[in-house]
Structures are given as C-alpha cells and as structure tokens.
Amino acid sequence: MKVNGEQMSCGTNTSLEDFINLHGYRKEVIAVELNGDIVPKGEYANTILTEADTLEIVSFVGGG
C-alpha cells in the first residue's frame, strides 16, 4: 500500500481507523483520501484497506 507516496504494509483485515490509530494520527485533525476519494470520518471503521490501496493523509494546521 502507498501512504503519502511511501510504500507501507497494512496487514490483513486492517480498517482505516485501526491504521490511523496505529500510526499515531489524530482523526480530529486529518482528512483521508483513499484511491482518489475522500473518506468520511464516520466510515473509517468500516473501510478495510488492501495492499493495492493508495492513501493520502493530510493534517490540518492552524495558524494566524
């Protein structure tokens, strides 16, 4: 699986929510694109990842 341009392994039957938690992302401050489509936060637990997937994870940064 490719995550933000880097090859990673997602394991078997790993949900997007599990992947996010395992890699230390805070779901409150990120947006996730899976294979070109934005995934709603409410679908993270139901979205199962495969080795063929491409993820882009973007963090929101506040500032002034």
Residue pairs with C-beta under 8 A, 6 or more apart in sequence:
1 7
1 8
1 9
1 10
1 49
1 50
1 51
1 52
1 53
1 54
1 55
2 8
2 53
2 54
2 55
3 54
3 55
3 56
3 57
4 55
4 56
4 57
9 51
10 19
10 49
10 50
10 51
10 53
13 48
14 22
14 48
14 49
15 44
15 45
15 46
15 47
15 48
15 49
16 32
16 34
16 39
16 43
16 44
16 45
16 47
16 48
16 49
16 55
17 27
17 44
17 45
17 47
19 49
19 55
20 27
20 30
20 32
20 44
20 57
25 57
25 59
27 41
27 44
29 59
29 60
30 57
30 58
30 59
30 60
31 38
31 57
31 58
31 60
32 38
32 39
32 44
32 55
32 56
32 57
32 58
33 39
33 55
33 56
33 57
33 58
34 47
34 49
34 53
34 54
34 55
35 53
35 54
36 54
39 47
49 55
